[in-house]
Amino acid sequence: MRLYADSEKRTLEKIVCNQCGRELKLENGIVQEGVFQGETRFGYFSGKDGERHSFDLCEECYDRLTGSFLVPVTMEEELELL
């Protein structure tokens, strides 16, 4: 869950893991640890037509979730880190 200091969502104030509730470390609006940001928009043929869902997971909760997958996530090495 992301909380912003302004209504235009320009200044990130806080990120909280939606799974465990831990506040992630931020410095000057920049996250200082691993975080997974998920977002999807549901369209036709779902029980959530027209809804947009978003959430954040700390790295520990992400690892716990993806570790339970029957089909593992696809991983590729990033050569440039932002």
Biopython code that builds the backbone (N, CA, C, O; Angstrom):
import numpy as np
from Bio.PDB.StructureBuilder import StructureBuilder

atoms = [
    (1, "MET", "N", (0.848, -1.160, 0.000)),
    (1, "MET", "CA", (0.000, 0.000, 0.000)),
    (1, "MET", "C", (0.900, 1.231, 0.000)),
    (1, "MET", "O", (1.819, 1.341, 0.812)),
    (2, "ARG", "N", (0.636, 2.121, -0.885)),
    (2, "ARG", "CA", (1.430, 3.345, -1.001)),
    (2, "ARG", "C", (0.626, 4.539, -0.523)),
    (2, "ARG", "O", (-0.526, 4.731, -0.913)),
    (3, "LEU", "N", (1.249, 5.330, 0.321)),
    (3, "LEU", "CA", (0.637, 6.557, 0.818)),
    (3, "LEU", "C", (1.459, 7.736, 0.323)),
    (3, "LEU", "O", (2.687, 7.737, 0.411)),
    (4, "TYR", "N", (0.768, 8.733, -0.195)),
    (4, "TYR", "CA", (1.423, 9.901, -0.756)),
    (4, "TYR", "C", (1.116, 11.132, 0.073)),
    (4, "TYR", "O", (0.059, 11.226, 0.697)),
    (5, "ALA", "N", (2.051, 12.081, 0.078)),
    (5, "ALA", "CA", (1.900, 13.318, 0.841)),
    (5, "ALA", "C", (0.975, 14.312, 0.138)),
    (5, "ALA", "O", (0.488, 15.255, 0.762)),
    (6, "ASP", "N", (0.734, 14.106, -1.152)),
    (6, "ASP", "CA", (-0.081, 15.042, -1.924)),
    (6, "ASP", "C", (-1.097, 14.285, -2.772)),
    (6, "ASP", "O", (-0.916, 13.103, -3.061)),
    (7, "SER", "N", (-2.150, 14.963, -3.162)),
    (7, "SER", "CA", (-3.226, 14.324, -3.919)),
    (7, "SER", "C", (-2.808, 13.969, -5.347)),
    (7, "SER", "O", (-3.449, 13.129, -5.979)),
    (8, "GLU", "N", (-1.745, 14.592, -5.866)),
    (8, "GLU", "CA", (-1.273, 14.302, -7.218)),
    (8, "GLU", "C", (-0.357, 13.069, -7.248)),
    (8, "GLU", "O", (0.114, 12.676, -8.316)),
    (9, "LYS", "N", (-0.106, 12.465, -6.095)),
    (9, "LYS", "CA", (0.748, 11.277, -5.957)),
    (9, "LYS", "C", (2.154, 11.527, -6.490)),
    (9, "LYS", "O", (2.716, 10.687, -7.193)),
    (10, "ARG", "N", (2.717, 12.676, -6.157)),
    (10, "ARG", "CA", (4.081, 13.012, -6.572)),
    (10, "ARG", "C", (5.104, 12.700, -5.485)),
    (10, "ARG", "O", (6.247, 12.353, -5.782)),
    (11, "THR", "N", (4.687, 12.826, -4.218)),
    (11, "THR", "CA", (5.616, 12.646, -3.108)),
    (11, "THR", "C", (5.234, 11.406, -2.313)),
    (11, "THR", "O", (4.262, 11.420, -1.557)),
    (12, "LEU", "N", (5.999, 10.338, -2.486)),
    (12, "LEU", "CA", (5.756, 9.089, -1.783)),
    (12, "LEU", "C", (6.143, 9.256, -0.319)),
    (12, "LEU", "O", (7.270, 9.635, -0.004)),
    (13, "GLU", "N", (5.208, 8.972, 0.559)),
    (13, "GLU", "CA", (5.421, 9.162, 1.995)),
    (13, "GLU", "C", (5.674, 7.848, 2.727)),
    (13, "GLU", "O", (6.451, 7.805, 3.681)),
    (14, "LYS", "N", (5.014, 6.768, 2.277)),
    (14, "LYS", "CA", (5.117, 5.506, 2.990)),
    (14, "LYS", "C", (4.706, 4.359, 2.084)),
    (14, "LYS", "O", (3.797, 4.494, 1.266)),
    (15, "ILE", "N", (5.397, 3.204, 2.240)),
    (15, "ILE", "CA", (4.982, 1.953, 1.602)),
    (15, "ILE", "C", (4.833, 0.919, 2.703)),
    (15, "ILE", "O", (5.740, 0.718, 3.511)),
    (16, "VAL", "N", (3.688, 0.270, 2.727)),
    (16, "VAL", "CA", (3.409, -0.764, 3.717)),
    (16, "VAL", "C", (3.126, -2.062, 2.972)),
    (16, "VAL", "O", (2.349, -2.075, 2.017)),
    (17, "CYS", "N", (3.757, -3.157, 3.408)),
    (17, "CYS", "CA", (3.509, -4.457, 2.798)),
    (17, "CYS", "C", (2.064, -4.863, 3.080)),
    (17, "CYS", "O", (1.644, -4.912, 4.236)),
    (18, "ASN", "N", (1.313, -5.151, 2.030)),
    (18, "ASN", "CA", (-0.084, -5.539, 2.193)),
    (18, "ASN", "C", (-0.243, -6.889, 2.892)),
    (18, "ASN", "O", (-1.293, -7.158, 3.476)),
    (19, "GLN", "N", (0.787, -7.745, 2.841)),
    (19, "GLN", "CA", (0.691, -9.068, 3.457)),
    (19, "GLN", "C", (0.997, -9.031, 4.952)),
    (19, "GLN", "O", (0.178, -9.480, 5.754)),
    (20, "CYS", "N", (2.155, -8.507, 5.344)),
    (20, "CYS", "CA", (2.574, -8.566, 6.750)),
    (20, "CYS", "C", (2.391, -7.254, 7.501)),
    (20, "CYS", "O", (2.464, -7.232, 8.730)),
    (21, "GLY", "N", (2.151, -6.152, 6.775)),
    (21, "GLY", "CA", (1.914, -4.863, 7.416)),
    (21, "GLY", "C", (3.167, -4.094, 7.781)),
    (21, "GLY", "O", (3.079, -3.028, 8.390)),
    (22, "ARG", "N", (4.338, -4.615, 7.419)),
    (22, "ARG", "CA", (5.587, -3.929, 7.752)),
    (22, "ARG", "C", (5.788, -2.719, 6.851)),
    (22, "ARG", "O", (5.550, -2.777, 5.644)),
    (23, "GLU", "N", (6.234, -1.613, 7.463)),
    (23, "GLU", "CA", (6.552, -0.415, 6.699)),
    (23, "GLU", "C", (7.939, -0.570, 6.099)),
    (23, "GLU", "O", (8.896, -0.885, 6.806)),
    (24, "LEU", "N", (8.046, -0.349, 4.802)),
    (24, "LEU", "CA", (9.327, -0.473, 4.114)),
    (24, "LEU", "C", (10.128, 0.812, 4.252)),
    (24, "LEU", "O", (9.566, 1.895, 4.418)),
    (25, "LYS", "N", (11.449, 0.678, 4.181)),
    (25, "LYS", "CA", (12.332, 1.813, 4.384)),
    (25, "LYS", "C", (12.334, 2.724, 3.162)),
    (25, "LYS", "O", (12.552, 2.282, 2.034)),
    (26, "LEU", "N", (12.082, 4.018, 3.417)),
    (26, "LEU", "CA", (12.123, 5.051, 2.380)),
    (26, "LEU", "C", (13.109, 6.132, 2.794)),
    (26, "LEU", "O", (13.226, 6.455, 3.976)),
    (27, "GLU", "N", (13.813, 6.687, 1.824)),
    (27, "GLU", "CA", (14.655, 7.862, 2.045)),
    (27, "GLU", "C", (14.377, 8.837, 0.920)),
    (27, "GLU", "O", (14.583, 8.514, -0.250)),
    (28, "ASN", "N", (13.912, 10.023, 1.262)),
    (28, "ASN", "CA", (13.577, 11.050, 0.276)),
    (28, "ASN", "C", (12.629, 10.530, -0.798)),
    (28, "ASN", "O", (12.779, 10.856, -1.976)),
    (29, "GLY", "N", (11.651, 9.717, -0.389)),
    (29, "GLY", "CA", (10.657, 9.200, -1.318)),
    (29, "GLY", "C", (11.126, 8.048, -2.184)),
    (29, "GLY", "O", (10.420, 7.640, -3.106)),
    (30, "ILE", "N", (12.330, 7.506, -1.897)),
    (30, "ILE", "CA", (12.881, 6.398, -2.688)),
    (30, "ILE", "C", (12.976, 5.173, -1.790)),
    (30, "ILE", "O", (13.585, 5.224, -0.722)),
    (31, "VAL", "N", (12.373, 4.077, -2.225)),
    (31, "VAL", "CA", (12.383, 2.848, -1.436)),
    (31, "VAL", "C", (13.799, 2.286, -1.386)),
    (31, "VAL", "O", (14.502, 2.259, -2.397)),
    (32, "GLN", "N", (14.209, 1.837, -0.204)),
    (32, "GLN", "CA", (15.579, 1.396, 0.020)),
    (32, "GLN", "C", (15.702, -0.112, 0.242)),
    (32, "GLN", "O", (16.687, -0.581, 0.811)),
    (33, "GLU", "N", (14.705, -0.863, -0.207)),
    (33, "GLU", "CA", (14.745, -2.324, -0.102)),
    (33, "GLU", "C", (13.867, -2.930, -1.180)),
    (33, "GLU", "O", (13.146, -2.216, -1.878)),
    (34, "GLY", "N", (13.927, -4.239, -1.313)),
    (34, "GLY", "CA", (13.151, -4.912, -2.347)),
    (34, "GLY", "C", (11.662, -4.822, -2.088)),
    (34, "GLY", "O", (11.202, -5.046, -0.968)),
    (35, "VAL", "N", (10.912, -4.495, -3.124)),
    (35, "VAL", "CA", (9.454, -4.412, -3.019)),
    (35, "VAL", "C", (8.846, -4.879, -4.342)),
    (35, "VAL", "O", (9.352, -4.562, -5.419)),
    (36, "PHE", "N", (7.761, -5.631, -4.242)),
    (36, "PHE", "CA", (7.013, -6.044, -5.426)),
    (36, "PHE", "C", (5.739, -5.220, -5.473)),
    (36, "PHE", "O", (4.967, -5.206, -4.514)),
    (37, "GLN", "N", (5.517, -4.537, -6.583)),
    (37, "GLN", "CA", (4.303, -3.759, -6.768)),
    (37, "GLN", "C", (3.435, -4.480, -7.784)),
    (37, "GLN", "O", (3.820, -4.638, -8.942)),
    (38, "GLY", "N", (2.263, -4.915, -7.344)),
    (38, "GLY", "CA", (1.329, -5.590, -8.228)),
    (38, "GLY", "C", (0.142, -4.705, -8.541)),
    (38, "GLY", "O", (-0.364, -3.991, -7.675)),
    (39, "GLU", "N", (-0.293, -4.758, -9.783)),
    (39, "GLU", "CA", (-1.470, -3.979, -10.187)),
    (39, "GLU", "C", (-2.156, -4.703, -11.335)),
    (39, "GLU", "O", (-1.495, -5.207, -12.243)),
    (40, "THR", "N", (-3.463, -4.752, -11.295)),
    (40, "THR", "CA", (-4.227, -5.326, -12.394)),
    (40, "THR", "C", (-5.543, -4.596, -12.537)),
    (40, "THR", "O", (-6.082, -4.051, -11.574)),
    (41, "ARG", "N", (-6.040, -4.593, -13.735)),
    (41, "ARG", "CA", (-7.354, -4.018, -14.039)),
    (41, "ARG", "C", (-8.225, -5.148, -14.556)),
    (41, "ARG", "O", (-7.891, -5.817, -15.534)),
    (42, "PHE", "N", (-9.335, -5.343, -13.890)),
    (42, "PHE", "CA", (-10.244, -6.416, -14.277)),
    (42, "PHE", "C", (-11.209, -5.910, -15.338)),
    (42, "PHE", "O", (-11.768, -4.818, -15.240)),
    (43, "GLY", "N", (-11.382, -6.738, -16.346)),
    (43, "GLY", "CA", (-12.295, -6.401, -17.434)),
    (43, "GLY", "C", (-13.482, -7.333, -17.440)),
    (43, "GLY", "O", (-13.865, -7.897, -16.415)),
    (44, "TYR", "N", (-14.046, -7.478, -18.600)),
    (44, "TYR", "CA", (-15.200, -8.347, -18.761)),
    (44, "TYR", "C", (-14.873, -9.787, -18.384)),
    (44, "TYR", "O", (-13.713, -10.201, -18.392)),
    (45, "PHE", "N", (-15.892, -10.521, -18.063)),
    (45, "PHE", "CA", (-15.822, -11.956, -17.765)),
    (45, "PHE", "C", (-15.152, -12.265, -16.423)),
    (45, "PHE", "O", (-14.701, -13.388, -16.197)),
    (46, "SER", "N", (-15.086, -11.276, -15.542)),
    (46, "SER", "CA", (-14.580, -11.516, -14.191)),
    (46, "SER", "C", (-15.656, -11.059, -13.204)),
    (46, "SER", "O", (-16.614, -10.381, -13.575)),
    (47, "GLY", "N", (-15.481, -11.435, -11.978)),
    (47, "GLY", "CA", (-16.400, -10.963, -10.935)),
    (47, "GLY", "C", (-16.045, -9.575, -10.441)),
    (47, "GLY", "O", (-16.678, -9.059, -9.521)),
    (48, "LYS", "N", (-15.031, -8.967, -11.050)),
    (48, "LYS", "CA", (-14.554, -7.649, -10.623)),
    (48, "LYS", "C", (-14.511, -6.661, -11.794)),
    (48, "LYS", "O", (-13.643, -5.790, -11.839)),
    (49, "ASP", "N", (-15.424, -6.792, -12.717)),
    (49, "ASP", "CA", (-15.441, -5.936, -13.906)),
    (49, "ASP", "C", (-15.301, -4.462, -13.541)),
    (49, "ASP", "O", (-16.037, -3.946, -12.700)),
    (50, "GLY", "N", (-14.349, -3.796, -14.183)),
    (50, "GLY", "CA", (-14.178, -2.360, -14.003)),
    (50, "GLY", "C", (-13.398, -1.969, -12.756)),
    (50, "GLY", "O", (-13.284, -0.780, -12.462)),
    (51, "GLU", "N", (-12.862, -2.925, -12.019)),
    (51, "GLU", "CA", (-12.097, -2.605, -10.817)),
    (51, "GLU", "C", (-10.595, -2.673, -11.108)),
    (51, "GLU", "O", (-10.137, -3.475, -11.922)),
    (52, "ARG", "N", (-9.841, -1.805, -10.418)),
    (52, "ARG", "CA", (-8.379, -1.839, -10.484)),
    (52, "ARG", "C", (-7.868, -2.156, -9.085)),
    (52, "ARG", "O", (-8.232, -1.483, -8.121)),
    (53, "HIS", "N", (-7.033, -3.170, -8.973)),
    (53, "HIS", "CA", (-6.474, -3.582, -7.694)),
    (53, "HIS", "C", (-4.964, -3.360, -7.725)),
    (53, "HIS", "O", (-4.319, -3.607, -8.744)),
    (54, "SER", "N", (-4.401, -2.894, -6.609)),
    (54, "SER", "CA", (-2.953, -2.747, -6.505)),
    (54, "SER", "C", (-2.518, -3.109, -5.099)),
    (54, "SER", "O", (-3.276, -2.959, -4.141)),
    (55, "PHE", "N", (-1.278, -3.591, -4.987)),
    (55, "PHE", "CA", (-0.734, -3.959, -3.685)),
    (55, "PHE", "C", (0.786, -3.965, -3.750)),
    (55, "PHE", "O", (1.376, -3.995, -4.830)),
    (56, "ASP", "N", (1.409, -3.935, -2.579)),
    (56, "ASP", "CA", (2.856, -4.008, -2.458)),
    (56, "ASP", "C", (3.211, -5.134, -1.510)),
    (56, "ASP", "O", (2.531, -5.346, -0.505)),
    (57, "LEU", "N", (4.281, -5.863, -1.828)),
    (57, "LEU", "CA", (4.788, -6.919, -0.964)),
    (57, "LEU", "C", (6.258, -6.668, -0.675)),
    (57, "LEU", "O", (7.028, -6.344, -1.579)),
    (58, "CYS", "N", (6.651, -6.819, 0.596)),
    (58, "CYS", "CA", (8.078, -6.774, 0.918)),
    (58, "CYS", "C", (8.722, -8.003, 0.285)),
    (58, "CYS", "O", (8.025, -8.929, -0.128)),
    (59, "GLU", "N", (10.032, -8.012, 0.209)),
    (59, "GLU", "CA", (10.723, -9.112, -0.466)),
    (59, "GLU", "C", (10.481, -10.447, 0.234)),
    (59, "GLU", "O", (10.355, -11.476, -0.430)),
    (60, "GLU", "N", (10.415, -10.446, 1.560)),
    (60, "GLU", "CA", (10.175, -11.689, 2.304)),
    (60, "GLU", "C", (8.803, -12.271, 1.973)),
    (60, "GLU", "O", (8.685, -13.477, 1.756)),
    (61, "CYS", "N", (7.774, -11.443, 1.932)),
    (61, "CYS", "CA", (6.427, -11.930, 1.599)),
    (61, "CYS", "C", (6.342, -12.367, 0.143)),
    (61, "CYS", "O", (5.661, -13.341, -0.176)),
    (62, "TYR", "N", (7.034, -11.645, -0.746)),
    (62, "TYR", "CA", (7.093, -12.050, -2.159)),
    (62, "TYR", "C", (7.712, -13.439, -2.286)),
    (62, "TYR", "O", (7.192, -14.294, -3.003)),
    (63, "ASP", "N", (8.831, -13.659, -1.581)),
    (63, "ASP", "CA", (9.502, -14.961, -1.647)),
    (63, "ASP", "C", (8.608, -16.067, -1.099)),
    (63, "ASP", "O", (8.565, -17.163, -1.657)),
    (64, "ARG", "N", (7.906, -15.793, -0.025)),
    (64, "ARG", "CA", (7.004, -16.789, 0.567)),
    (64, "ARG", "C", (5.873, -17.129, -0.405)),
    (64, "ARG", "O", (5.538, -18.300, -0.581)),
    (65, "LEU", "N", (5.284, -16.112, -1.035)),
    (65, "LEU", "CA", (4.187, -16.326, -1.988)),
    (65, "LEU", "C", (4.664, -17.099, -3.211)),
    (65, "LEU", "O", (4.081, -18.125, -3.560)),
    (66, "THR", "N", (5.719, -16.617, -3.863)),
    (66, "THR", "CA", (6.172, -17.263, -5.097)),
    (66, "THR", "C", (6.797, -18.631, -4.829)),
    (66, "THR", "O", (6.816, -19.484, -5.716)),
    (67, "GLY", "N", (7.304, -18.848, -3.628)),
    (67, "GLY", "CA", (7.852, -20.144, -3.267)),
    (67, "GLY", "C", (6.795, -21.235, -3.208)),
    (67, "GLY", "O", (7.120, -22.421, -3.268)),
    (68, "SER", "N", (5.530, -20.839, -3.090)),
    (68, "SER", "CA", (4.441, -21.815, -3.035)),
    (68, "SER", "C", (3.857, -22.126, -4.413)),
    (68, "SER", "O", (2.973, -22.977, -4.520)),
    (69, "PHE", "N", (4.323, -21.465, -5.457)),
    (69, "PHE", "CA", (3.809, -21.685, -6.811)),
    (69, "PHE", "C", (4.172, -23.089, -7.302)),
    (69, "PHE", "O", (5.289, -23.556, -7.079)),
    (70, "LEU", "N", (3.236, -23.754, -7.962)),
    (70, "LEU", "CA", (3.537, -25.035, -8.605)),
    (70, "LEU", "C", (4.405, -24.834, -9.839)),
    (70, "LEU", "O", (5.273, -25.656, -10.134)),
    (71, "VAL", "N", (4.173, -23.753, -10.554)),
    (71, "VAL", "CA", (4.993, -23.375, -11.700)),
    (71, "VAL", "C", (5.816, -22.168, -11.258)),
    (71, "VAL", "O", (5.245, -21.121, -10.952)),
    (72, "PRO", "N", (7.132, -22.288, -11.217)),
    (72, "PRO", "CA", (7.950, -21.182, -10.695)),
    (72, "PRO", "C", (7.887, -19.946, -11.581)),
    (72, "PRO", "O", (7.580, -20.021, -12.770)),
    (73, "VAL", "N", (8.189, -18.805, -10.963)),
    (73, "VAL", "CA", (8.229, -17.555, -11.713)),
    (73, "VAL", "C", (9.360, -17.619, -12.731)),
    (73, "VAL", "O", (10.334, -18.348, -12.541)),
    (74, "THR", "N", (9.230, -16.868, -13.793)),
    (74, "THR", "CA", (10.281, -16.766, -14.803)),
    (74, "THR", "C", (11.267, -15.697, -14.345)),
    (74, "THR", "O", (10.870, -14.575, -14.032)),
    (75, "MET", "N", (12.548, -16.046, -14.306)),
    (75, "MET", "CA", (13.579, -15.105, -13.868)),
    (75, "MET", "C", (14.562, -14.857, -14.997)),
    (75, "MET", "O", (14.969, -15.777, -15.706)),
    (76, "GLU", "N", (14.931, -13.604, -15.147)),
    (76, "GLU", "CA", (15.960, -13.200, -16.096)),
    (76, "GLU", "C", (16.872, -12.219, -15.384)),
    (76, "GLU", "O", (16.420, -11.456, -14.531)),
    (77, "GLU", "N", (18.147, -12.233, -15.725)),
    (77, "GLU", "CA", (19.096, -11.318, -15.106)),
    (77, "GLU", "C", (18.956, -9.933, -15.711)),
    (77, "GLU", "O", (18.885, -9.785, -16.931)),
    (78, "GLU", "N", (18.915, -8.904, -14.845)),
    (78, "GLU", "CA", (18.890, -7.511, -15.274)),
    (78, "GLU", "C", (20.320, -7.015, -15.329)),
    (78, "GLU", "O", (21.063, -7.152, -14.357)),
    (79, "LEU", "N", (20.713, -6.444, -16.448)),
    (79, "LEU", "CA", (22.068, -5.935, -16.590)),
    (79, "LEU", "C", (22.208, -4.507, -16.125)),
    (79, "LEU", "O", (23.301, -4.081, -15.750)),
    (80, "GLU", "N", (21.114, -3.753, -16.143)),
    (80, "GLU", "CA", (21.128, -2.377, -15.680)),
    (80, "GLU", "C", (20.102, -2.228, -14.561)),
    (80, "GLU", "O", (18.921, -2.516, -14.751)),
    (81, "LEU", "N", (20.556, -1.779, -13.401)),
    (81, "LEU", "CA", (19.663, -1.578, -12.263)),
    (81, "LEU", "C", (19.325, -0.108, -12.147)),
    (81, "LEU", "O", (20.201, 0.754, -12.222)),
    (82, "LEU", "N", (18.051, 0.170, -11.965)),
    (82, "LEU", "CA", (17.630, 1.572, -11.831)),
    (82, "LEU", "C", (17.669, 1.979, -10.387)),
    (82, "LEU", "O", (17.351, 3.122, -10.060)),
]
sb = StructureBuilder()
sb.init_structure("model")
sb.init_model(0)
sb.init_chain("A")
sb.init_seg("    ")
for serial, (resi, resn, name, xyz) in enumerate(atoms, 1):
    if name == "N":
        sb.init_residue(resn, " ", resi, " ")
    sb.init_atom(name, np.array(xyz, "f"), 0.0, 1.0, " ", f" {name:<3s}", serial, name[0])
structure = sb.get_structure()
